[in-house]
Amino acid sequence: MSISKEEYAALEQEVNLDDIDFSDLEEKYTVDNVGLDNYVVVDGAPIAPEAKVPVLLKVLKKIFNDVGEVVEGDDGIHMPLENGKSKGYLFVQFKTNEQAERAVKELNGKKLDLKHRLLVNRLSDIEKFGVEGNIPSEFKQPELPPFKSHGYLKSWLQDEQGRDQFGLHFSETFGVYWNKKKLDPEPVFEPRKAFTSKYAKFSPKGTYLFSIHPQGVQAWGGADFSSINKYIHNQVRLVDFSPNEKYMVTLSPVPITMPEGTVDRSIFPFGPESEGHKLVIWDLVTGQPARTFALPPHLESQKEMPWPLVKWSFDDKYCARQGPGALAIYETPSFQLLEKKLVRIDDIVDFEWAPAGVHLSNSKVEGGEHVLSYWTPESPNQTARVALMQIPSRQVLRTINLFQVSDCKMHWQSEGRLLCVKVDRHTKSGKTVFTNLEFFKTFERDIPVEKLELKDVVVNFAWEPKSERFITISRLDDGNINPSIPKNTVSFYATEPAAKGKAAAYKVFHSFVNKHSNTVFWSPKGRYVVVATISRSNGEIDFVDVSFEDDKAKKSPANIKLLRNERFSGMTNIAWDPSGRFVSAWSSSWLSNIENGYRIYEFSGVQLREELVDQFKEFIWRPRPASLLTGADKKKVRANIREYSAQFEEADAMEADARVREAILARRKALEEWRAYRAQFAGKAIKSSDVQEEIIEEIKEEIFEEKEEIIE
């Protein structure tokens, strides 16, 4: 029986479907549809034989039940098999979509063992990535861009004269130059206008040079500083790097916003999860963002942004951010929260990573442990505390309690053997402040702490690289804050030789009193130090040798000698070159209008070069990576230092004077001709019959001096 459209329409008008009860049919044929939101897809699981799959499923089910309730039976976890083995991925069904979301947040990136890391995503996300038109029906092999060589990125280290490079930023121009001591610096490339809109910065080991632009950051490198990569981050302001140059951190005041329509990841590298974020961690090699973060509310409201916001372990393995009452520690390269939870530290004020692996007395870890220090202030029910924590175990290794604390600053020694905590304490009346120095000796058993009590307040502290010596700049807090009166004392400390039955203690070996000095800059190689007064009007530099040697000097842990004093009005910055041979000082137009330009000094304080430059902004030395020389190689260099010095002095003389250069080249040519002449006959045998012997005797008398003396 069939019915026409007209008859059906007439019948529909006569029968009201709303009056019919379908409840019995709905109850009988209802389908329990949980939807895709309850499912997660898990990649990165081990590929196991079919016989071992039940054991693997049992382990995985326990992990997922810790964050939610997995559906019972075969529908709970489905692991596809192929050719008698698992395929490395599985599907997990939770009872609620909230549990599935929690599984993604807490288990994505979780380490199952040393070789396997679980990657957890919502199954419903397939709709987000599989919108019609975004994914073709057939797989097409992606086209790899042609390889572009940037040359040897460490080519500047092959300079025969061992010279260093530096960058000069003046007006709208930036250039990189070879340091030629007293001579005009030699450009590495033609200085470029509009090279950067704000400032330029070398990476920690000098491999890359970065320029800042409204669109983001540009990386340059190679012998001619060609473009290497671009990192798109709108209105970026601040830039920082991990110690081993694997990652870069950028910050912009403008939050990331997703563009409308289809997103081209080569132009806009961020996904929807980065919406509203301002802090980005980049992978320097791939040029892609590794992780983005929103700024905590307490930082959004601050006028001055503390920087860096992300601090790194010495080997780039971990990084950490500080938040209210907690540390967020991330493991690279996944950048997942360590153990999926924060390190709770109530009222934490600051923290610092040890700059090298810490060799604890009870540890056998090659390269040393990852250790960080932190401090918390006093409260009505608790003292101030300083603590050392090992990562990733989160074990607190040592804690000290402190009273009447105004502020703390943590200073790690470069090898991680010592931590000095500068504790500024106030008197009971609260009117004056003085300083205690607390020294954590991480290499000794139970990490003992030595206290050094001072009457002054320390305004600056600096360790000598790879040494236990240090310098403090201090003043007596007597209530008189007149900056025109020189009140600072520069003190040079070293460990006094241990007496019988007593441990070695820190002692002042020399002091300069009544100084304006406010900063300390140690040479990267130690021994030499610059103690300076950074001032917009009365800049001053003291060049000091802390291991001075002469016939009169007594053998001591620290022989202090002031080598030279220089004045530089308007000086705003000082920096050592990586070799520790030269010091640059400059007056930046960003901070001062007096004598803008730069000077270069020898380590002893002798001025080599001065150049006044209109609108001079910045001087930056190009860093060097750690030396590859072994201890034996360095010993060999020291043993033949005179020979090497003569070679470099000759090269310097040739550069300094054209006539000297011609004379040296002429001598070299004559010597080469003589050697070639000798080599021509060295291999020929001469017959004795062909040689007629002739003895020539020549007597030559010469009177050098004639003196007549009458003897009574």
C-alpha positions in Angstrom: 0.0 0.0 0.0 1.4 3.4 -0.9 0.3 6.9 0.0 0.8 10.1 -1.9 2.3 13.3 -0.5 -1.0 15.0 -0.6 -2.7 12.2 1.4 0.1 12.2 3.9 -0.1 16.0 4.4 -3.9 15.7 4.9 -3.4 12.8 7.4 -0.8 14.8 9.3 -3.3 17.7 9.8 -5.8 15.3 11.2 -3.4 13.5 13.6 -1.5 15.5 16.2 1.8 13.6 16.9 2.3 15.3 20.2 -0.7 13.5 21.6 0.9 10.0 20.9 2.8 8.4 23.8 6.1 6.9 22.6 7.6 6.3 26.0 7.5 2.5 25.8 9.3 2.5 22.4 11.9 5.0 23.7 12.6 2.9 26.7 12.9 -0.3 24.6 15.2 1.2 21.9 17.3 3.8 23.8 21.0 3.6 22.9 23.4 4.4 25.7 25.6 7.0 23.8 28.5 8.3 25.9 30.1 10.3 23.1 33.7 10.8 22.2 34.4 13.2 25.2 34.8 10.2 27.5 37.6 8.6 25.4 41.3 9.4 25.3 43.8 8.1 22.7 47.2 7.1 24.1 50.4 7.0 22.0 53.9 6.0 22.9 53.0 2.7 24.6 55.4 -0.2 24.3 55.0 -2.6 21.3 54.7 -5.9 23.1 54.1 -9.5 21.9 50.4 -10.6 22.2 51.3 -13.0 25.1 52.5 -10.0 27.2 49.7 -7.6 26.3 47.4 -8.6 29.3 50.3 -7.7 31.7 50.8 -4.4 29.9 47.1 -3.6 30.0 47.0 -4.3 33.7 49.9 -1.8 34.3 48.3 0.8 32.1 44.8 0.4 33.6 46.3 1.0 37.1 47.9 4.2 35.9 44.7 5.5 34.3 42.5 4.5 37.3 44.7 6.8 39.4 43.2 9.8 37.6 39.7 8.6 37.0 37.5 5.5 36.7 38.1 3.4 33.6 35.0 1.6 32.3 35.0 -2.1 33.2 35.3 -4.9 30.6 36.7 -4.9 27.2 35.3 -1.5 26.4 37.4 0.2 29.1 40.8 -0.2 27.3 41.2 -1.2 23.7 44.7 -1.9 22.4 44.9 -2.8 18.7 47.0 -5.8 17.6 48.8 -6.5 14.3 50.9 -9.5 13.3 50.9 -10.8 16.9 52.1 -7.5 18.5 50.5 -4.4 19.9 50.7 -1.3 17.7 52.0 1.2 20.4 48.7 3.0 20.9 45.4 2.3 22.7 42.0 3.8 23.5 40.8 4.4 27.1 37.1 5.0 28.0 36.4 6.9 31.3 33.0 7.1 33.0 32.9 10.9 32.7 34.3 13.4 30.4 35.8 15.3 33.4 37.9 12.2 34.2 39.1 12.1 30.5 40.1 15.7 30.7 42.0 15.1 33.9 43.8 12.2 32.3 45.0 14.5 29.5 46.3 17.1 31.9 48.0 14.8 34.4 49.3 11.9 32.2 50.3 13.5 28.9 54.0 13.2 28.7 54.3 10.8 31.6 57.4 8.5 31.6 56.4 4.9 31.5 60.1 3.8 31.5 63.4 5.0 30.1 62.3 4.4 26.5 58.6 5.2 26.6 56.6 8.4 27.3 52.8 8.4 27.1 51.1 11.0 24.9 47.5 11.4 25.9 44.9 13.4 23.9 41.1 13.6 23.8 39.6 11.5 21.1 37.1 14.3 20.4 40.1 16.5 19.3 40.0 14.6 16.0 37.1 16.8 15.1 39.2 19.9 15.7 42.1 18.7 13.6 40.0 16.8 11.0 37.7 19.5 9.8 36.6 18.9 6.2 39.2 20.4 3.9 42.1 20.5 6.5 43.1 16.8 6.0 43.2 15.2 2.6 41.6 11.8 2.1 44.9 10.4 0.7 48.3 10.6 2.4 50.8 12.8 0.5 54.4 12.7 1.3 55.3 16.2 2.6 57.9 18.1 0.7 61.1 18.8 2.7 62.5 22.3 2.1 66.0 22.2 0.5 68.9 22.1 2.9 70.4 25.6 3.4 73.9 25.6 4.8 74.9 28.5 7.1 78.5 27.5 7.2 80.4 26.7 10.3 78.6 28.5 13.1 81.8 28.6 15.3 84.1 29.8 12.6 85.2 32.9 14.6 87.0 30.5 17.0 89.4 29.5 14.1 91.0 33.0 14.1 94.8 32.4 14.0 95.5 35.3 16.3 92.9 34.2 18.8 91.0 37.5 18.7 87.6 38.1 20.1 84.6 39.8 18.5 82.3 42.4 19.8 79.1 44.1 18.7 78.7 47.9 18.6 75.2 49.5 18.6 75.0 53.2 17.8 72.3 55.4 16.4 70.3 53.0 14.2 73.3 50.9 13.2 74.7 47.7 14.5 78.0 45.9 13.5 80.2 43.1 14.7 84.0 43.7 14.8 87.3 42.0 15.5 89.2 43.4 18.5 92.5 44.8 17.3 93.7 46.4 20.5 94.9 49.9 19.8 93.9 49.8 16.1 90.6 50.5 14.6 88.3 47.5 15.0 87.9 45.4 11.8 84.3 44.9 10.7 83.2 41.2 10.3 80.4 42.4 8.0 79.3 45.8 6.7 77.5 47.5 9.7 73.7 47.3 9.1 71.2 50.0 9.6 67.9 49.1 11.2 69.4 45.7 12.2 67.4 45.7 15.4 64.5 47.8 16.7 65.5 47.5 20.4 68.8 45.8 21.2 70.9 42.8 20.0 72.1 39.9 22.1 74.5 36.9 21.7 73.5 33.5 22.8 75.4 32.2 25.9 78.1 30.3 23.9 78.3 32.9 21.1 76.8 30.7 18.4 73.9 33.0 17.5 73.3 36.7 17.4 69.7 37.8 17.9 67.9 41.0 16.9 64.6 42.2 18.2 61.7 43.4 16.0 58.0 44.2 16.4 57.2 40.9 14.7 59.5 38.8 16.9 63.1 37.7 17.1 65.6 37.0 14.3 68.6 34.6 14.7 71.9 35.3 12.7 75.1 33.2 12.5 77.9 31.9 10.4 81.0 33.7 9.1 79.0 36.5 7.5 76.1 36.5 10.0 73.4 35.3 7.6 69.8 34.8 8.6 69.2 31.4 10.3 65.7 31.5 11.8 62.7 33.6 12.8 60.7 33.3 15.9 57.3 35.0 15.5 56.1 36.7 18.8 54.2 40.0 18.4 55.7 43.0 20.2 58.4 40.9 22.1 60.3 42.9 24.7 62.5 40.6 26.8 64.7 37.7 25.7 66.7 35.0 27.6 68.4 31.7 26.9 69.1 28.4 28.5 72.8 27.9 29.4 73.5 25.4 26.5 71.6 27.4 23.8 68.9 24.8 23.4 66.0 27.1 24.3 65.0 30.7 24.2 62.5 32.5 26.4 60.6 35.5 25.1 58.1 37.8 26.8 55.6 40.3 25.2 53.1 42.6 26.9 50.6 41.7 24.2 48.7 38.4 24.7 48.7 35.8 21.9 45.4 35.9 19.9 44.4 33.4 17.3 43.8 34.8 13.8 40.6 34.1 12.0 40.2 31.4 9.5 42.8 28.7 8.6 46.1 29.1 10.4 49.4 28.9 8.5 51.8 27.5 11.1 54.8 28.9 9.1 53.5 32.4 9.8 51.7 31.9 13.1 53.3 29.0 15.1 50.8 29.0 18.0 47.8 26.7 18.6 44.5 27.4 20.4 46.1 26.3 23.7 48.3 29.4 23.6 45.4 31.9 23.5 46.0 34.7 25.9 49.6 33.7 26.8 52.5 36.1 26.9 55.6 34.0 27.8 57.0 31.6 25.2 59.8 29.0 25.4 61.2 28.2 21.9 63.3 25.3 20.6 66.2 27.2 18.9 66.9 24.5 16.4 63.4 23.9 15.1 62.2 27.4 15.6 58.9 26.2 17.1 57.4 27.0 20.5 58.0 24.3 23.0 55.6 25.7 25.6 53.7 28.9 26.3 52.5 30.3 29.6 50.1 32.9 30.9 51.5 35.4 33.4 50.3 34.9 37.0 48.0 37.7 38.2 50.5 39.0 40.7 53.0 39.7 37.9 50.4 41.3 35.7 49.9 44.0 38.3 53.6 44.8 38.9 55.2 47.9 37.4 58.7 46.3 37.0 58.8 42.8 35.6 61.3 40.5 37.3 63.6 38.9 34.7 64.2 36.1 33.9 60.9 34.5 34.7 62.2 31.0 33.7 65.4 29.8 35.4 67.4 26.8 34.0 69.5 24.0 35.5 73.1 23.9 34.3 72.5 21.3 31.6 69.1 22.5 30.3 67.5 19.4 31.6 65.1 21.3 33.9 63.6 24.7 34.1 61.5 26.3 36.8 59.0 29.2 37.3 58.1 30.7 40.6 54.4 31.3 41.5 52.6 32.2 44.7 53.6 29.6 47.3 55.0 27.1 44.8 57.7 26.2 42.2 56.6 24.8 38.9 59.5 22.6 37.6 59.4 21.3 34.1 61.5 18.5 32.5 62.8 19.1 29.0 62.2 18.4 26.1 58.6 17.6 26.9 58.1 20.6 29.2 55.7 18.6 31.3 55.3 19.5 35.0 57.7 17.3 36.9 55.7 14.4 38.4 52.6 16.3 37.3 52.5 18.4 40.5 53.9 21.6 41.8 56.6 21.9 44.5 54.6 23.5 47.4 56.8 26.1 49.3 54.7 28.5 51.3 55.6 32.2 50.8 58.7 31.5 48.7 60.5 34.7 47.8 63.2 33.6 45.4 65.2 30.6 44.2 68.4 29.9 42.2 69.8 26.8 40.4 73.3 25.7 41.1 75.4 26.7 38.0 77.1 23.3 37.8 76.5 19.8 38.9 76.8 19.5 42.7 79.0 16.7 43.9 77.4 15.7 47.1 79.5 13.6 49.5 77.1 10.7 49.4 76.4 10.8 45.6 78.0 8.9 42.8 76.1 10.7 40.0 78.6 11.4 37.2 78.6 15.2 36.5 76.9 16.0 39.8 73.4 16.5 41.1 70.8 19.1 40.1 70.3 21.3 43.2 68.4 24.5 43.7 68.3 26.9 46.7 65.3 28.9 47.9 64.4 31.1 50.9 61.2 32.0 52.7 60.6 35.1 54.9 59.7 35.3 58.6 56.1 35.1 59.7 54.4 35.4 63.1 54.7 31.6 63.6 57.8 30.8 61.7 61.4 31.9 61.2 62.9 32.8 57.8 64.5 29.7 56.1 67.0 29.0 53.5 67.0 25.5 52.0 68.8 23.3 49.4 66.6 20.9 47.4 67.7 18.0 45.1 65.8 17.6 41.8 64.0 15.4 40.7 63.6 13.7 44.1 62.5 17.0 45.8 64.6 16.0 48.8 65.5 18.9 51.1 69.2 18.4 51.7 69.9 21.2 54.2 67.9 23.9 56.0 68.9 26.8 58.2 66.6 29.1 60.3 67.2 32.8 60.4 65.9 35.6 62.7 65.3 39.4 62.2 65.7 39.0 58.4 65.1 42.0 56.1 66.3 40.4 52.8 68.4 37.5 51.4 70.4 37.1 48.3 71.8 33.7 47.1 75.2 33.6 45.4 76.4 30.2 44.0 80.1 29.7 43.4 80.7 28.8 39.7 81.5 25.1 40.4 78.5 24.6 42.7 80.8 23.7 45.6 79.7 26.7 47.8 76.6 28.8 48.3 76.8 32.1 50.0 73.5 33.5 51.3 73.8 37.2 52.1 71.4 37.8 54.9 70.5 41.4 55.7 69.3 41.6 59.3 67.8 44.5 61.2 68.4 45.3 64.8 65.6 44.8 67.3 64.7 48.5 67.0 64.6 48.1 63.3 66.5 51.4 62.7 69.7 49.9 61.3 70.7 46.9 59.1 73.8 44.7 59.2 74.8 41.6 57.2 75.6 37.9 58.0 77.1 35.7 55.3 76.0 32.0 55.5 78.3 29.6 53.6 76.8 26.2 52.6 79.7 23.7 51.8 77.9 21.3 49.4 80.9 19.0 48.9 81.2 18.1 52.6 79.2 15.5 54.5 75.8 16.8 55.8 76.5 20.1 54.1 77.9 22.2 57.0 77.1 25.9 57.2 79.7 28.5 58.2 78.6 31.9 59.4 80.5 35.2 59.0 79.1 38.0 61.1 79.7 41.6 59.9 78.9 45.0 61.4 78.4 46.6 58.0 75.6 46.0 55.5 77.0 44.3 52.3 75.8 46.0 49.2 77.6 43.8 46.7 79.1 40.3 46.8 81.1 38.4 44.1 82.9 35.0 44.0 86.1 34.6 42.1 85.5 32.1 39.3 86.5 28.5 40.3 87.8 29.7 43.6 86.8 30.2 47.2 88.0 33.8 47.3 85.4 36.6 47.2 85.0 40.4 47.4 82.4 42.4 49.3 81.5 46.0 49.1 80.0 47.2 52.4 79.1 50.3 54.4 78.1 51.1 58.0 74.4 51.8 58.3 74.6 54.9 60.5 71.6 56.6 59.1 73.6 59.0 57.0 72.6 58.3 53.4 74.4 61.3 51.7 75.7 59.8 48.4 78.4 62.4 48.0 80.3 61.1 51.0 82.5 58.0 50.1 81.6 55.4 52.8 82.0 52.1 51.1 84.7 49.6 52.0 86.0 47.0 49.5 87.1 43.9 51.3 89.1 40.9 49.8 88.4 37.6 51.5 90.2 34.2 51.3 90.4 31.1 53.4 93.1 31.4 56.1 95.3 28.3 56.3 93.8 25.9 58.8 95.6 25.8 62.2 96.1 22.6 64.0 92.7 21.3 65.3 90.8 24.2 63.7 89.0 24.4 60.4 89.9 26.9 57.7 88.0 30.2 58.1 87.4 33.3 55.9 89.6 36.3 56.6 90.0 39.8 55.2 93.4 40.0 53.5 93.0 43.6 52.3 90.5 46.5 52.2 90.1 49.8 50.4 88.2 52.2 52.6 86.2 55.4 51.9 85.3 54.5 48.3 82.3 55.2 46.1 82.7 51.8 44.5 79.5 49.9 44.0 80.1 47.0 41.5 82.6 44.1 41.2 83.6 42.4 37.9 85.9 39.4 38.1 87.9 38.3 35.1 86.4 35.1 33.6 89.8 33.4 34.3 90.0 34.7 37.9 92.9 36.5 39.6 92.2 40.0 38.1 89.2 42.0 39.1 87.7 45.4 38.3 86.1 47.2 41.2 84.1 50.1 39.7 81.8 53.1 40.5 79.0 53.0 38.0 77.8 56.6 38.0 76.3 59.0 35.5 78.7 61.7 36.6 81.8 60.3 38.4 82.6 56.9 37.0 85.8 55.3 38.4 87.6 51.9 37.7 90.1 50.2 39.9 92.1 47.4 38.3 93.3 44.9 41.0 95.5 41.8 41.0 94.6 39.5 43.9 97.6 37.2 43.4 100.3 39.7 42.8 103.8 38.2 42.6 107.2 40.0 43.2 110.3 39.4 45.3 108.8 41.3 48.3 105.4 39.6 48.3 104.9 37.0 51.0 103.3 33.7 50.2 99.7 34.2 51.0 96.2 33.0 49.8 95.6 36.6 48.6 98.3 39.2 47.7 96.3 42.4 46.7 97.8 45.0 44.4 96.1 48.0 42.9 97.4 48.1 39.4 95.7 51.2 38.1 92.9 53.7 38.7 91.0 55.2 35.8 88.1 57.7 35.7 85.3 57.6 33.1 82.6 60.2 33.5 79.1 59.0 32.6 80.2 55.3 32.6 77.1 53.1 32.6 78.5 49.5 31.9 81.6 47.4 32.2 82.3 43.9 30.7 85.3 41.5 30.4 86.0 39.8 27.2 85.8 36.0 27.3 89.6 35.5 27.4 90.1 37.7 30.4 92.6 39.9 28.6 90.5 43.0 28.0 87.9 45.1 29.7 85.4 47.3 27.9 83.6 50.3 29.6 81.0 52.4 27.9 78.6 55.2 28.4 75.2 54.3 26.9 72.8 57.0 25.6 70.0 54.9 27.0 71.2 55.8 30.5 73.4 58.9 30.2 74.1 61.9 28.0 77.8 62.3 29.1 80.7 61.2 26.9 78.7 58.5 25.0 81.1 56.0 23.6 83.4 53.2 24.7 86.9 52.4 26.0 89.0 49.2 25.9 91.6 48.5 28.6 94.1 45.8 29.1 93.5 43.6 32.2 96.2 45.7 34.0 94.3 48.9 33.4 96.3 50.4 30.4 93.9 52.1 28.1 94.2 50.8 24.5 91.4 52.6 22.7 88.8 55.3 23.2 86.1 56.2 20.8 83.4 58.8 21.4 80.3 57.9 19.3 77.2 60.0 19.0 74.1 58.1 20.2 76.2 55.2 21.3 73.9 52.5 22.9 75.6 49.2 23.6 78.9 47.2 23.5 78.6 43.4 23.7 81.5 40.9 23.7 80.8 37.7 21.8 80.9 34.8 24.3 83.0 31.7 23.8 82.1 28.0 24.5 84.1 26.1 27.1 87.6 25.3 26.1 88.3 21.8 24.6 91.9 21.8 25.9 92.7 19.2 28.5 94.8 19.8 31.6 97.9 18.4 29.8 97.3 20.8 26.9 97.0 23.8 29.1 100.2 22.7 31.0 102.0 22.5 27.6 100.9 26.0 26.7 102.1 27.4 30.0 105.5 25.7 29.6 106.0 27.3 26.1 104.3 30.6 26.9 107.4 32.7 25.8 107.4 31.1 22.4 103.7 31.8 21.8 104.0 35.3 23.2 106.8 36.1 20.8 104.7 35.0 17.9 101.7 37.1 18.9 104.0 40.1 19.6 105.4 39.8 16.2 101.9 39.7 14.7 100.9 42.8 16.7 104.0 44.7 15.6 103.3 43.9 11.9 99.8 45.2 12.3 100.9 48.4 14.1 103.6 49.6 11.7 103.8 49.1 8.0 107.6 49.5 7.9 108.1 46.9 10.6 105.8 44.6 8.6 107.9 45.0 5.5 111.1 44.3 7.5 109.7 41.1 9.1 108.4 39.8 5.7 111.8 40.5 4.1 113.6 38.5 6.8 111.1 35.7 6.4 111.6 35.6 2.6 115.4 35.6 3.0 115.2 32.7 5.5 112.9 30.7 3.2 115.3 31.2 0.3 118.3 30.1 2.4 116.4 27.0 3.5 115.4 26.2 -0.1 119.1 26.6 -1.2 120.3 24.1 1.5 117.5 21.7 0.7 118.6 21.7 -3.0 122.0 20.2 -2.1 121.2 18.3 1.0 120.4 15.1 -0.9 123.3 15.1 -3.3 126.5 13.1 -2.5 129.7 15.0 -3.4 132.8 12.8 -4.5 136.0 13.5 -2.8 137.9 13.4 -6.1 136.0 16.4 -7.3 137.0 18.5 -4.3 140.3 20.2 -4.0 141.2 21.0 -0.5 142.4 24.5 0.2 143.2 25.7 3.7 142.7 29.4 4.1 143.9 31.0 7.4 142.7 34.5 8.1 143.8 36.5 11.2 141.8 39.5 12.1 142.7 41.9 14.9 140.3 44.5 16.2 140.8 46.8 19.1 137.6 47.5 21.0 139.0 49.7 23.7 142.4 51.0 24.7 143.0 52.4 28.2 146.2 53.7 29.8 146.4 53.7 33.6 149.4 54.9 35.7 150.0 52.8 38.8 151.9 54.4 41.7 
